[in-house]
């Protein structure tokens, strides 16, 4: 089902009977209504848990083979993909090209509405071609209502290039069907404000992207316990976080932790390995490389 004439039937475009008197509610009643409706996002994530797990495994495997994770979307969906991608370098010290976000209209669309640009499947295909997508990459098309031609074009081109494809949408497959490797349906129902998919649909999409990218980074060895041991020490806040991680895990005092961080070249993972295995930076780097960056494996190999 595609085309403007059918979009009114989509789950994301339907009227929500729970908010029929939206314009008559008090401020407290509005908050309570939004809170009740947003609870559906948790159920939607739970119902999509297996597909999300497949996406995590497929993406992890691809990135281990040198591939990239590429989000693509238009409007709110595109912005959410760009946001998730932009958070990976500071949180996990990944190169910017490893996780990328593409939005219809490019950078200006992050600040200004660009919804008119979502109607070209050719532009979506061109964006994938310009990104030089290959078989080792994973392309995640994000479209709350599922019909965005820009996203469909992008996924078609990615599939033709042999890349793994993932579709994230908030409508059931019987309303919009698309051939992809992994199909993630986040069914939160009609919005409080009819058709405004920046609400529940946007929230549940952000949740799904959080789960996907963070879980992949966990599996890539960017985390020890629940600590971000590959955090990029790029400002005072992140330096303070790095020092707190070192102090908490090693029981070093602040001066000792700062010295260890300095000797490791500001790399928390390496600093921990140096401390626990009594290694210098060069030996620690060599052991981590032999263990594909996995700290636990490096510790067990000592």
N, C-alpha and C positions, 0 to 999 in steps of 0.2 A: 504494500500500500504506500504510494507516494503521491506527491502533487499537492498543491494548495487546496484543492477541492476536498481532500480527504483528511486534512490535518485536524479539523474540528472533532473528528472521531477519536483522536489519539487520547490515551489515558492522561497525558500531561496537559491536555487542552480542555478536559471536561470540567463541568461545574462541580464544586464541592458543596454538598448540602449542609455540611457542618459550619460553613461560613456564609450562609445565605444572608445573614443580617450583619455582615462585617462592618458596614458603615454606621451601625447603631450601637456598637459595643463601647464600653468604657475602656480606659487604658488597661486596667487590671484584667478585664475580660479578654482583651486582645492578647495580652501576654499569656494568659492561661490557654487560650485557643491555639496559639502558635506552639506552645509547649506540648499540648496533647497531639497535635498533628506531627510535630517533629519526632515524636516517639516512634512513628512508623519507619523512620530511617534505620533504627536498630534492627527491626524485623526484616527490612529489605536486605540489609547486609547479611544477616543470618541465613536468609533464604538463598543468597548467592555465594555462600561460603565455599562450596566445592569449586565453583568456577573461578573464584578469586584465588583459591589455592593452586589450581591449574595454571593460572596466569603468573603467579609467583614463581612456580617451578620452571615454566617455559622461559620466562624473562631471565631468571638466574642462569639457566643453561646457556642462553644466548650471550649474555654479558661475559660469562666465563670463557666463551669462544671468541671474544673480541667484538661482539656486536654492541648495538646501542638500543636504548629505550627511547622511542620517539612518540610523544603525545601530539595529537592534532585535533583541532576543533575550531568552532566559530563562536563569537559572543562569549557568554558566561562559561560555556564548556571549554572554549579555547583558553580563556584566562585562567581557569582552574588548572589546566595542564601546564601552562607556562609557570604558574606559581609553584606547582609541585616540583617541576624540573629545576627551577631557580633555587630551591631550598636544598638541593642535594649537595652542591659543592661546599657550602659552609658547614653543613651538618656531617657529611661523610667524606669530605676532602676528595670528591670525585672531579675529574676534569669536566669542564662545561659541556663537552661534546658527548659525554657518556649518556646523560639523560637530557633530552631536548624537548622543548615545547614549541609547537608551531601553531599560530593563530591566523585565521583568515584576516588579511589586512596588515599583517606584520605588527611591529612595535607600536605604531600609532593606535591600533585597535585595543591596546591594553588600557588606554586612557579615555578613548571615545568610542561610542557605539559604532559597531561595524557590521551589524546584523545583515545589512544589504549585500555584504560580500560573501555570505554563506551559500548563495544560490548557484554558484558555478562549480560543477563537478570537475571541469577542466582545470580550474585553479587549484583544486585539491590535489589532483594528479600531478600538476606541475610542481607543487610544493614538495611532493615526495621525490620527484625526479631531481629537483634542485638539491635536496638533502642527500642525494646519491645513496638511497636505500638499497641494501643488498640482502642476500639470503640470511646472513647472521643477525640481522636487526629484528626488533620487535616494534611494530607500529600499533599504537592504541588510538583508535578513533573514538572521540567523545561527542555524544549528541543526545541531550536530554530527551528530546522528542523523537529521535531516531531517524528523521527524514532529511537531515541536512545534506544537500547535494555535495557540498565541499568535502564533507567527511566521507561520504560514499565514494566519491572520486578518488580520494586519497587511499582508502582501503583497497579499492580495486587495483590501483597502480602498485601498491605495496604487495598485494597478493601476486600480481603478474611478475614482480621482481623476486618472488620466492621468499619474502619476509614472513615471519609469523605475524598474524593480525589478531587484534583484540578489539571488540566492540563493547563500549560501555554506554548504556542507554536506560531510560526509565519507562519504557513502554514494553509490553509483552511481544513475543515473537510473532504472534498471529496478527499484530497490527503492522509491524515493520520487520521483515525478514531480510537478512543479509549474510552471504557466505563468508565466514571468518573462522579462524582457528579456534578462538575462544569467545563465547558470547555471554557477556555479563549483563543481566537484567536486574535493575534496582527499582523495584516496583513500590513506590511510595504513594501512589494514588494522586488524585487531583490536588492542585495547590489551593492554599487558603485564598490567595488572590488568583483567580482563574487564569491559567496560562503563564503565570510568572515563575518560570522554572529556575530562577535564581534562589528560590526558597527551598522547599524540601528536596527537589531534584538536585539543586546545587549543593546542598548540605551533604546528601548521601553520596554524591559524586566525589566531593572532597574527602569524605571518609574512606571511600574505596581506593582513591589514589594514595592517601596516607598509608593504608594497609599494604598496597602493592609495592610502592617504592621503599618503604621502611623495611618490609619483610625481605625484599630482594637484597638490600644492603646488609641485613643481618646475615643472610646466607652467604654473602660475599666476604664475610669476615670483618665487617666494619664496626662490629659491636662485640663487647665482652661483657657477659652478664646482661645488664641493661644500660651499659655506659657506652657513649659514642666515642670510642677510642681512636677514631680517625677524624675527629673534629679538626677543622682548619683553624689554626690559631692566628686569626687575621685581625683581631681587635682586642681591646682590653677585656670585654665581656667574655669572649671565647678563651682568652688566655687564662682568665680566672676560672673558667669551667675546666680547662685542661689541668690546672694546678689542683683543683678540688678533686678531680678524678684520681690523679696520682696520689694525693694525700689519703683519700679514702681507701684506695686499694693497696697501698704500700705502707701506710702509717708513717711515712716520712714527715718531717716538719716542713713548714713553708719554705725555708731556705734550701733544704735538701731537695725538695720537689722542684723548685725553680732551677737549681743546678742540673738536675737530671733532665728536665725538659730542655734546657739549653744544650746539653751534650747530645741529646737525641735529634737536634735540629728542629725542635718544636713539634715533634711527632709523638703523640701520647702512646700509641701502640708500641712503637720501637722503644720508648722509654721504659715501659713496663717490662718488656722482654729483657732489656739490658739490666734492669734492677733484679728481676727474679732469677735470671740465669747468669748473672755476673759477666756480662758481655760488654765489649765496646760497641760503638755505633756500627762500625763496618761489619763486625761479626754478626750483630743482630740483624742488620739488613740482609745479609747473605742467608741467614736461617729463615727469615720471613719470606724471602723470595722463593726458597726451596719448598716452603709450605703454602704457596699461593696466597700469602698475606693473612693466613689464618693463625691468630695468636695462640689459641688453644692447641692447635696441632704443633706449632713451634715449641710450645712449652713441653708437650709430651715427647717431642723428639730429643729433648736435652738429656 
